[in-house]
Every structure is written in structure tokens, then in C-alpha cells.
Amino acid sequence: MHRIQASYDMGWQVRSSGHKYASPTGHALLIGTLTKKVLDSVVYNKKCGVCTAHYSRYSSYENVKKNNCVHNYEGTSKAMEATALVEMLARAPEKLNVSICTIVSDDDSNGRAKAQHVTNGGKLPVMIGKPTFLADPSHRKRVFARAIYKLASAPQKTSKVSKGLAGHLKYCYGACVKRNRHLPKEELSLKVYNVLEHICKNHDNCDSAWCNDLKAKEKLKFTMHHQNIESKQRIKTLTYN
């Protein structure tokens, strides 16, 4: 059986407000990271329009008009994300003839906890391979930007970060992660730290491929080197003459 990597996320009909999730529906997608094609999907509904209308009128679900009831979920809206992930992981071997070995997702700790084997406190059957998790770069960029813009909104006596600087930091962070995402975690951490060094005008660890200040410095050094060579050649010519 093939082992593949997939990205996963969930959306809700009603946008969450802070930490409050009250959407009656949720839709989750599992997408292949290489093919960019949808592998599986789940749609959860906490309510059925026909059944709800019947209950509001008769205060009972008895003798409900026959309908294609879409009510298929009980629980909180936030927990839908973890439940859908486990459901798709569990049925992937039979439905897709593959094993999902790696999941690229946001930092949902509940989903990672539920995607453990039942023997370890999770909801995943023991016969299903436990996936490893990788962080979604776009989500990490938003988390980073949220903290920086919070500093930009603080009083000037508390923070010197402006909205312009916050936007520049967000761009540099995203570009750094995208350019160096193939590196090991320790090296990537150093590259990200260099973003702050770059903003503070310390270009010792910058890369001339993206740092204009370092590029100009190297260009100046190259020009001065050739000027020194030309000067030495002129002196040599005058001396012989």
C-alpha cells in the first residue's frame, strides 16, 4: 500500500469569533500535497431544516415528514475538525488504497491528539498507521503576523513597531520560510532569526540573493577591488616607462 502526504483543513459556514465556534455545519478536505487533488471530504451538519421546523411546531420529532435528513453530527463545532480528520484517516486504506503517513495542517492540538491510536488516548484504530504532522507555512505566517500587528497597535511608549514595519516583517518572514523550507529545523530557525537581524541593519548573516544592502556592499567591494588592480597596473606602467 502506498504511503502519501496530504494537507488537511476545515471550514465552517459561520465564521468563528475569537475562540467561539457556533456554526451548524462544517466541511473538511484532504488534499494530496503533490497532485493538489482532493482525496476525500467530509460535511457535517448539526441540524436538519425539515426536522428542526417540525420540532419547533410540534415540540417533538415524532411523525416527521419523510426527507433526506442531513443531520449527521453531535458535538461542538470546533471538535468537527478533529473528528473529520480521524474519519478520513481511518477509511483511507479501504477507500483510496493508500495510507496517509504525513498531514500538513494548522496547529490544531485537538486534531493531533485525536489522530493517535486508541491505546494512547486517541480515536484512531490500531490497524491504521499513525501520521506525522507538519506545520502549514501560511498558517504560521498568519500567527507570526498577528503577534507583530498586536505590537504595532500598542502605544508608542510600549512598542516602537509601526504598521509599515509589521507588514515588512510579515513579508520577510514568509519569504524566508518559503525559500528555506527544505532545510532542517535548526538551520531554518537561524534563517528566521536573521530576519530580525536584517531589519536591525545587521547584515553579517544575510544572503545576497535577497538582501539588497549586502548586495550593494558586495558590489562596492567588487568595484574597489578592480579599481585597486587598475591602479596597480597604471603604477607599474609608469614605473617601467
N, C-alpha and C positions, 0 to 999 in steps of 0.2 A: 504494500500500500504506500502510495506517495505521501511524503510529508511536505506540507506547504506553509507559507507565511501569508497571513491575511490581516487587513486592517478592519477595525470594528468601531462603530459608534451608533448612538441612538438619538432620535429627535422626538420632541413632544409637540402635540397640537397647540398647547398653551405654553407660552414662554415662561420659564421659571423666574421667580423674583427672589434674588438672594439665594437662600437655602430652602425656599418653599417650592415644592413641586405638587401641583394640583391638577395636572392635565388628565382628562379621562381616557386619552389614547396615547400610545407610543409606538414608534416604528424603528426597527433596528436593521442594519445592513452589515453583511460580512462580505468584504471585497478583497479579491486577490491582489496582492501588492505588485506583482509582476504583470499580470494580464489586465489589471484595472477593471475587471468584470465582476458583476455581482454573483457571489457564490450561493448566498442564502439570505433570507429575510424573515422577519417576524413582525406581526402587527398585533398589538394588544389593545383590547377595549374593556374598560371598566363598567361601561353601561351599554344598554341597547335602547334605542329610541322608542321602539314599539312597546317593549316590556316596561320601560320607565313611565311612558304615557298611561299604560294600563294600570300600573300601581298607583300613580298619582290620582287616578279617578276612582279606583275601587279599593285602594289600600291593601291589595293582595295580588299575588302573581298567579292565582288560580284562574283557569279558563282564559289564558292569554291567547290572543289571536295567533294562529299559526304563521310564523315568519322565519326568515333567515337570521336568527339571533346571532349577533356578533360579540356578545359578552363572553369573554374568554380569559379574564384575569381578575384575581382578587389580591389586594395588597396595595402598598403605596406606589405612587407613580415613579418615585426615584428608584425603587427596587426593580422596576421593569428592566433596567439596563443590565443588571447582573443576571436576572432570570433568563432573559433572551439570549445572553452570551452562552450560558450553560446549556440551554436547549439546543442551540445551533452546533456547539462543540460536540454534544452527545450524539446527534444524528448525522454528523458529517461523514463518518465511515460508511454508513449504510446508504445515505442519500447521495453523497458525492464521490464515494470510494476514495477518500483522502483523509489524512489525519492533519489537523491544524496544530502545527508544532510551535508557531510563534504568532502572537497577537500584537499588532500595533494599535494603541489606543490612548485615550487620555489617562489621567492619573486617578481613575476611579478605584479607590481602595476596596469598595464593596464588591466590585466585579472581580478583582483579583483574588479576594478571599473566597468567593463563591466558586471560582474556577479551580479550586483544589479538590482532591479526592475526598469522598465522604469519610474515609478513615482519618483524614486530617482536619475534619471540621467543615469541609466544603460541601458542594452539591454535585460534583462531577462523579459519575460512576467509575469504579476502579478500573474497568476494562478500557476506558478511554484515556489516551495519553494526555498528561497534564501539559498545557502550553507554557512557554516562557513569554514574558511581556516586554515590549519595547515602547518607549515614550513617543508620542506623536509630536514632531517638531513644531507644527502650527499651534498646538495646544500649549506647549512650553513657552513659545514666543508670546502668546496672549497672557499667560501667567506672569511672565517677566515684565511685560508692558504694563500690566495692571498695577504692579508694585511701583514702577517708575513714575507712572502718571499720578499715583497717590502722593508721591513726594512732590511732584510738580504742582499739585493742588494745595499743598500745605503752605502756611505763612512763610514769608521770606526769612524771618528770624529763625525758623525751624529748618528750612531746606533752601538751598540755592539752585535747585533743579528747576529749569524753566520748561514750558511745554515744548518749545523747539528742541531743547536738549533731550527731552524724554523721547520725542519722535526719532531723533538721530540715534539714540541708544537702542531703541527698538529695531531700527533698520540694521544697525551694525551687528546686533546680537543675532538676528535672523540670518543675515548674510554669512556670519561666522559659522553658525551651526550647519547651514546648507553646504558651505564649502568644505568643512572638515568633519562631516558626519561619518566618514569611513574610518576615522582614527579611533584608537582605544579610548576608554572613558577618561583616563588620567590626562592624556595629551589633549583631548577635546576640552577638558576643564581649564587647562592652561591657556588654550587659544581663546576661550570665552573671557577669561580674566584679562587677557591682553586688550580686549575691547575697552575696558576701563582705563588701562594704561595709555591707550591710544587717545582717548578723549582728554586725558590729563597731559597731553603733549609729550609723553614718554614713548618714543618710537624704537627703542632698542630691540624689542621682540616682535615688531611688526613685520609684515610681509610686503615687499614692494609690488606684489601683484595687485594689492588693493589699497595700500596706504600711499596717498599722494605726497605726503610730507617726506616719507622715506624715499619715494621715487625721485623727488626733486633733489634730495640730499645726495643720492647715488649719482644722479645726472650731473650735479655740480662737482662731485668728486671725480667723475669720469672726465669732465671738461678740464678741470685743473690739472689732472694727470697728463692729458695730451698737451696742454699749454706748457707744462714743465719740460716735456720731451722736445717740443718745438724750440723752446728757449735754449735748451742744451745744444741742440743741433745748430742753432744760429751762432752760439758762442764758439762752438767747435769750428764752424766755417770761418768765422772772423779770425780765430787764432791761427789757423793754417794759412789764411791769406796774409 
